[in-house]
Amino acid sequence: MQSLWNNREAAELDNDLLKLRVYSSRLLGQETDLVLHGGGNTSVKATSTDLLGDTEEVLHIKGSGWDLATIEAPGFASVKLNTLRRLARLEALSDTDMVAMQRAAMTDPKAPHPSIEAILHALIPFKYVDHTHADAVVTITNTEGGEAKIEEIYGDRVIVIPYIMPGFLLARTVDELTRDLDWSRKEGMILLNHGIFTFHDDPKESYNRMIRLVHAAEEYLCAQGAMALAIATGTTPVDHPTLAKIREQVSLKAGRPMIARLDNSAEARGFADLDRVSAIATRGPITPDHVIHTKRIPWIIASGETAELDAYENAYRTYFKAHRTAGLTCLDPAPRWAVWPGQGVVGFGKSHRDARIVTDIAAHTLRCIQYGEGLGGWKALPADRIFEIEYWELEQAKLQTTGTTDTPLAGKVALVTGAASGIGRACVDSLLAQGACVAGLDIDPKMETLSKTPMAKGLVCDVTDPDALRTAVEKTVRTYGGLDILISNAGLLPASQPIEDSDPEAWHRCLDTNLTGAMNLVRHAIPYLRHGWEPAIVFIGSRNVPAPGPGAAAYSVSKAGLNQLARVAALELATDGIRVNTIHPDAVFDTALWTQAVIQGRAASYGLSVEAYKRKNLLETEISSRDVAAMACAMVGPVFAKTTGAQVPVDGGNNRVI
């Protein structure tokens, strides 16, 4: 562990207490061995002047829902320091009352909820307080004789506190144990099985104390030969079909679609292949704080059969019954991560972000477990202490405020072809807005930029290449765990030609793209859609199917063939619960098929202005890509849950079709 403090950068902050707090908090947050995804918290004591000119001491402390790696000044809640100190003197304080009192003592009611450890921060008699869940420190405390090892490493440099549930009880315990203590003689405080605090009036020194103390723990682990990790050799192909089945089973247990994120790294596979992985991986998390993301233990996958997950569910319900108190309702019994021998580790979440958090925590967990084994044996807190946090009302409230919003397609996985522009891109945007994870395919190289969008993956792919399509489908499953939605949109419109003068090459290129490409896409997707959540296919057809025009033989025939493909697919896939429907758009002018010159030429041929030509339908309305995308999202959502084989026009009403 090395200090990242930069004197020049810090000097530019003009000794502003809160700016320096933000700066050093971000330094801590950059070190994933210190904090992960909202873990840990920091604070600074300062004075604040309100609109009435009254000045008082406040504690600026990290607010709930913020991450130290990216925190800004608005991420700190400012709480009246005197109120926090008075709360610490109470004999008892419920969690609900603590939150209410802290909230009432905030100087800005619009700020986030203060950390549940605000009272403890207030009691520590220094301006700056840093708290992390450093892997090395917590690993050592999660071994047999961990407290003695901590004393061996630090001597009297730190205060050692036994594990106490965070919140008021922890603050009061620390207060009682340290009333006669000279804090100036200590560099930090170790909370067994939980984390580490450092403190000082100088932000640099408080930060550097954290680095020094954690570095000492890392050196101890190295000296004991405990930092060896199992690393798998070679590469292992991902078992995509089984991954999709695993995601399906976990989703069923959770009662909603879940994203499955596979860590197939050499480190993850090395851990998964350990002989005793079932015994060591199921002893509990690094710190109880992780349990709201990961549950207490992972699912150890043997064959991936349903009976295995049934056994996990039964064990979870038994755990709940053994520790529940009045008023608690059992959470969904689905695992949040799994150890998969031969493949690695899988994280499950309601969104891609949630699944990423789980896999990140799992990656650190598997290292710490191995470090702990090398130090005499991994020994997490007992199940009842973990349960306290998993079902703690404050943690449950935190999940409600920071969890995934139940948008219509949350947790679902979609694949869209022709996704770089027009209808395809509109479908991608609409799916993302409704909570789905989306893989967008297009022959345009700019498709790769889609990967910069959260929950999206852009893949350059020529739909006339069957192998490229298969690879793209597998990459989608590899990224998100399965496939629920398929929107076949890629197509081309050749220049207008009468049949007599038609270009054979253009004919074959049009059929290969519009029809054969769609067939190959569906062929490769079906095995994964069978394990999808309420799976659905949407084909983007054309008004030319029911009402073709002269000079468009290749396009009309390809779209007519696509229409028949959709009808046959609806017949064949119904028994698998896969819905297949078709949209027939017309005159969607904001697509690459229509240049301004072509639109002007067509309008002139009808003796109409461009605006009048765009509205040349019964409803006299302009049709956009977004309109088609809205219909596509409706077809893959609950509105069309009991509809298959339908053909729906999005054309404003065409008199020839009607």
Summary of the structure (lengths in Angstrom):
residues: 658
radius of gyration: 29.6
end to end distance: 71.8
largest distance: 100.5
contacts: 2295
relative contact order: 0.08
helix: 47%
strand: 16%
